[in-house]
Amino acid sequence: MKKLCAIMFCLAAMPAFADDYGYGYNTTPRRDNYVGVRLHKNENIAFRFEPDGGDGTTLRDDGFGIGLVVGNRLTNHIKVEFETAYTGGGEQKYGTDYDFDVWSNMLNVYLYQQFGGAVEPYAGLGIGVAGIWGSANGAYNMSDATADMSWSAMVGVNFALNQRIDLNLGLKYQNYGDIDMTNGDGTHTTTEIDATEFYIGAAYKFGL
């Protein structure tokens, strides 16, 4: 809750920050393309482990991820973006070590509104494919890897530090998909991974 309140305060304060940086509401810088980097803070990323014929268990782990983005502003209110990101985690429960790594590749579409060329709140949806590597070592001794469909929903704000550099703050829910793991005796499990993430990033804007 404290983190969410801090983000809301930042969103509310952005117009004042914009004026302090010299972006009056008569200014509208335009850069159609951008590249950037994002750091993700996973809040209770969920690793749901459900063996055949047995009771399932859900593990939750806080962690970090990192991503790279390339995007384009199609119009004054729509932009598209390709994002590739890594995240991972692990936890121990009932004598078993659970670990996973995820590499997601997403196509994101955003609706945004720019104010004064400096403040840009947005909402977006993403769809793509995630590569998942999972293992359970102990009572199960299972491991496998797969690629599965991934989807996400996000809200946030871009803040133009200057004509070229944006600061990006956001909140995202992402479902990374499922992975089926197999034990040596043929026992199967189905594992789903999803997360609520806070992220911060920076982007360099350029025109072609």
Helices and strands as residue ranges (DSSP letters): H 2-20, E 33-51, E 57-73, E 78-93, E 96-112, E 119-137, E 142-160, E 165-182, E 188-206
